[in-house]
Amino acid sequence: MPFITQGKTNWKFLLIVIVLAIIVGGGVLGWQWLEFKKEMKIPEFKLPEKVKDETADWKTYRNEEYKFEIKYPEWIYLNEKCAEFSGIEPDVKKICFGTIKGYEYKFGEQTGSPIIKNEFIILITPPEYSSIDDYVKKQEQITEEAMGNKISFKIERIYIGNERGIKLTPVLENYNIPDFIVFKKGNIFIFRNLCWFACMFNACDCDEVFNQILSTFRFLE
């Protein structure tokens, strides 16, 4: 037997055999790995595409008195005095956003200039409320006195300009337009979408525009 010489193991010969086995085995494994890499398809890594900010080119309205800013599209008309609502709650600050309609106002035989449809309004109450809950309770009292029966409101918690607020929706059969409300330093900021009126007779997408405008609102401090 080659591994045994005169009753002793031939360790030198055995070591050579082991080394050769390792070399041959390594070569086989290396060949198999190269063949495996040829067959294996490595997926390409792509960086995620940057989401386009649709409001990047919008105008910015900045209010230093109440310390906030909000963005709106180029084609939206801004009416800071909101004259058509000036006789309603005169103590409430009103800022209107709307579109200029390209048609004449007609009523019977009378016609007028192209009119502005205010589709989004910001209402800012005087600092007379201690919280949003205080405002809601008083609104419930006002509506009950005006309509003769108690009106229910659906309340959903939301965030507006990184501040906690609510979506307040009256539960009525013919009117369920929500107000988006946030409280800041005693003032109640109310964001009201008038899209239901603007789209009553014409299809439009001002609901989406309203949500985009509202998403850009932020307090300056």
Residue pairs with C-beta under 8 A, 6 or more apart in sequence:
2 10
2 13
3 9
3 10
3 13
3 14
4 10
54 212
55 71
55 212
55 215
55 216
57 74
58 71
58 72
58 73
58 74
58 216
59 71
59 72
59 73
59 74
59 76
59 78
60 69
60 70
60 71
61 69
61 70
61 71
61 72
61 78
61 80
61 95
62 68
62 69
62 220
63 69
63 95
66 93
66 124
66 184
66 187
66 189
67 219
67 220
67 221
68 161
68 189
68 217
68 218
68 219
68 220
69 217
69 218
69 220
70 122
70 213
70 216
70 217
70 218
71 213
71 216
72 78
72 97
72 213
72 216
73 209
73 213
75 99
76 97
76 98
76 99
76 120
76 209
76 213
77 97
77 98
77 99
77 100
77 116
78 95
78 96
78 97
79 95
79 96
79 97
79 98
79 116
79 118
80 95
80 96
81 94
82 94
82 95
82 96
82 118
82 121
84 96
84 118
85 94
85 96
85 118
85 121
86 94
89 123
91 125
91 126
92 123
92 124
92 125
92 126
93 122
93 123
93 124
93 125
94 121
94 122
94 123
94 124
95 121
95 122
95 124
96 118
96 120
96 121
96 122
97 118
97 119
97 120
97 121
97 122
97 213
98 116
98 117
98 118
98 119
98 120
98 198
99 116
99 117
99 119
99 198
99 206
100 114
100 115
100 116
101 114
101 115
101 116
101 117
102 114
103 114
104 111
104 112
104 113
104 114
105 111
105 112
105 113
105 114
105 115
106 112
117 194
117 197
117 198
118 194
119 193
119 194
119 195
119 197
119 198
119 206
119 209
119 210
120 191
120 192
120 193
120 194
120 195
120 206
120 209
120 210
120 213
121 191
121 192
121 194
122 189
122 190
122 191
122 192
123 188
123 189
123 190
123 192
124 187
124 188
124 189
124 190
125 135
125 187
125 188
125 190
126 187
127 185
127 186
127 187
128 186
129 135
129 138
129 183
129 186
129 188
130 186
131 183
132 165
132 166
132 181
132 182
132 183
132 188
135 181
135 183
135 188
136 153
136 155
136 166
136 168
139 153
139 168
140 150
140 151
140 153
143 151
143 170
144 150
144 151
151 170
151 171
151 172
152 170
152 171
153 168
153 169
153 170
153 171
154 168
154 169
154 170
154 171
155 166
155 167
155 168
155 169
156 166
156 167
156 169
157 164
157 165
157 166
158 164
158 165
158 166
158 167
158 180
159 165
160 180
160 181
160 182
160 189
160 191
160 214
160 217
161 182
161 217
161 218
161 219
162 218
162 219
163 182
163 183
163 184
163 219
164 182
165 180
165 181
165 182
165 183
165 189
166 180
166 181
167 178
167 179
167 180
167 181
168 178
168 179
168 180
168 181
169 176
169 177
169 178
169 179
170 176
170 177
177 192
177 193
177 194
177 196
178 193
179 190
179 191
179 192
180 190
180 191
180 192
180 214
181 188
181 189
181 190
181 191
182 188
182 189
183 189
184 219
191 214
191 217
193 206
193 207
193 210
195 204
195 206
195 207
195 210
198 204
198 206
199 206
